[in-house]
């Protein structure tokens, strides 16, 4: 029986063709620090194939030369001939194979070399005797033009090694090989992956969404306590926003012996459904502490709302080959700082910390407008952390001023929360980054308060 008209089948076929799945295979060689990544796709003219290697990622606000660790780049044609990859003018490889159709590109990575050369401990993947920990954007590249296509990722490693991914966290880890789906390259790059017996996984009971703790530690560590703190943070954010947008969440932390005196540790990074942290051994959480400072977990988990699900131009879609210009870092960071401390942690005294950061900033930072400082911070947020501190402090104090006027004008009926929900709902409806000039009108409309005066007051430099 014909249930569908033929043209619908054709249309369906076209949609499927337009969305060809790209197949990634990551092979880890047991007892080594090496991995190989192979990307298979529908045949393309060799001269059109460009393998792009990320040089930055949303939220890092920095340039990292991951291409430096990519070796033995090879394109393979439909009839099995090989074409060597050639480094381009930027963070990409091209392939010389006249009139050949390429269906695969592959490359190798030395994780030991990456960890040794990248002095930011949280920027690199790691390889140990019984552990491999991978940050998606540090190991995966993509073929230009296929970055929006769905991806099937397969891991292959030592048969007894369990495999975990923040894309689909579970206690029931497959061993030796595993496959995961990602809706596009952005999601693949945003995920983390652990292989090996020394990766410990814990699921936090009674959480509003499946909440996991993934740990690699070279000293004693207490996963339940990390989970307890994570759940406190998650419940606090849920109480503030009124909902949790993440389908699941993983707190992924490493506590390691420093690679060298020059390596830096102690930083976290936010991702759609996870946060990462790499600290030295002294930072390992070992016991219950009711007074533990959970500010960093609240902040990084809070990014799962803003900016990961509501953001300005440049943040997403992301230009992976560069550190793109982003005008709204003060919003991403400052608004999250403000609600984390003023609401979730109820520490209003932190306003003085923001004010002090602004007072202590050098003139070249003070005189920049909000937008100019954000553009500067797009690649140098932490490289000169006075830039980063000034950005989040200005953003937090702007959020505070907005909050005060919203509460005053609505007799306490509305607050900064309604402005942020306005941004989140706007992104959900419009499915794109907001423009700079759209931010204030979205917040004014969502709160019913004209916020243009406060907004304008904060746009210029802050010299006094
Ligand atoms: Zn942040």
Boltz pocket constraint, residues with backbone or C-beta under 6 A from the ligand:
constraints:
  - pocket:
      binder: B
      contacts: [[A, 299], [A, 300], [A, 303], [A, 332], [A, 333], [A, 336]]
      max_distance: 6.0
